Amino acid sequence: MNAAPADQIRLLDVQALDIRLSQLAHKRKTLPEHEEIQRLEGELAQLRDLLVAAQTEESDTAREQTKAEQDVDQVRQRAARDQQRLDSGAVTNPKDLENLQSEIASLAKRQSDLEDVVLEVMERRESAAARAAELGERVEAVSGRVQEATARRDEALSGIGTELESVRKERETLAAAVPGDLMKLYDKIREREGGVGAAKLYQRRCEGCRLELNITELNEVRGAPADAVVRCENCRRILVRTPESGL
């Protein structure tokens, strides 16, 4: 294949743009914000689960406290009625008096026990409420960090997207000035060789595979016409000659 030396050198400019496009695509994919957001969202999900559990416990203990307080009120009301009967003198039978006094004492013990239950439930409820409040604050804080990281990521992606579009347009314009058969060969090699289809011959070394050409290969390149499209014998990329090739 033959192509004007200027077109071959122009191919190096296309290659540089293709490398930049690959770098930008890699940068977009590996932004540190991606990992940061994923980590924060995992932390946020765990915190929300813990918050729901704490809120559920608070709600359950609130109902438990209400029930325990109702039990205390029932016992207190019954004890008050018994005490009123005792104080009224309406009960005169010694056996009935003894039973009534025994019941009042039993109710007092029952009320004390139930009040201890109420205190214990209140402590658990307060603990759950405090835990829920703390977790709520942590959820809010981490949510803010997610939003901040997301904003940074979106800003970075926007900048990368703008540059990608600019480089693509520049590449399209430049590639249009390169002969079609040369571009076709270049694209085919580039796809096969990890994104690099053309390389400069610099100081007798192929900049694609970084290997220096031996004397036989150098002589072949020296003897090739200026418009001949030569290939590196090692990596088979298009080898572009420049004044710095050392020929």
Secondary structure, DSSP 4 states (H G I P E B T S, - for coil): -B--HHHHHHHHHHHHHHHHHHHHHHHHHT-HHHHHHHHHHHHHHHHHHHHHHHHHHHHHHHHHHHHHHHHHHHHHHHHHHHHHHHHHT----HHHHHHHHHHHHHHHHHHHHHHHHHHHHHHHHHHHHHHHHHHHHHHHHHHHHHHHHHHHHHHHHHHHHHHHHHHHHHHHHHHHTS-HHHHHHHHHHHHHTTT--EEEEETTEETTT--BPPHHHHHHHHHS-TTB-EE-TTT--EEEE-TTS--
